[in-house]
Amino acid sequence: MASINTTYLRDKMYAIIVAAGSGQRFASDTPKQFLEIAGKLAIQHCIDAFDGIDDIEGIVLVMPKNQKLWQNIELTANKPLMYTTGGTNRAESVLHGLKILAPSVQDVSWILVHDAARVCISQSDIQKLMQACNDKNQGGLLVKAVNDTIKYSEDGSHVEKTINRSNLYAALTPQMFPYRQLVDVLENADMTRITDEASAFEQAGIKPLMVRGRSDNFKLTYADDLLMASFILGKKQ
C-alpha cells in the first residue's frame, strides 16, 4: 500500500461522481440523481460544481447498471466526462470509476469521490478540501459536527441512552485520496463493513483528515428533501 507520507502531485486531479444507487428510501420511480431540481437534473448540479474548478482534469460518472435509466439523458461539462456502471456496493462502484481513470493518472494523483445525491455541494467546500489535503499531504473528507441530540435504541422503539455528541461528526462528500492508495484500501477492505472511502482507510489503520464543510451539503434521502434542495439551489442561482 502506498505510504501516507508520499508527496502528492497537483497536476492530475479527477472527480468521481457516484450515481449508481437506486434510492430505495426515495418515494419516486426515478432515482433521485436523475430528478430535476431548480431547473437541472440533480446529477448535473454535481457535475457543474466540479466542472468549474480549474485543477480538476475530468469527471467520471458511475451510473446504474440499468442503462435505460440514463442512456438518453444529456449531461454537459467543459471537462471530459467519462462513464462507467456501478457494482454491487459502493466500494465496487468507486473501483469501477478508478479503473476508468487508470490510463490517465499517476499513483499519486488526487481523486475526489462525491455522492450524486449531495446536489448542494459548493465549489468553495471542494476547494477547501483540496487545499487542506494538499497542505497536509494527506487524504481526507468533508465533515460537519453533529448538533442534534443523539439517542441509541436497541429495538428502534425505545430509547436506551443518549450518546455524547461532542466528538461526533457526520461524514460528507467529496472525499479526497491519492489514486493508488485509494485503490489499495478499497481492494483490501471488508466491503460488508465500509460505507464510504474514509471508512476503508480507517479499516486499514489510516486516519483521514477531517475538513469542516457546509451544513447545507446534505444527502437527498427522502422525498421531502427535494424542497430544501430546491430552495438552496435556487438561492445559489
Secondary structure, DSSP 4 states (H G I P E B T S, - for coil): ---TTPPPPSS-EEEEEE-----TTSSSSS-GGGSEETTEEHHHHHHHHHHT-TT--EEEEEE-S-GGGTTT-----SS-EEEEE--SSHHHHHHHHHHHHTTT--TT-EEEEEETT-TT--HHHHHHHHHHHHHHTS-EEEEEE--S-EEE-SSSSS--EEEP-TT-EEEEEEEEEEHHHHHHHHHTS-TTS-SSHHHHHHHTT--PEEEE--TT-----STTHHHHHHHHHHHH-
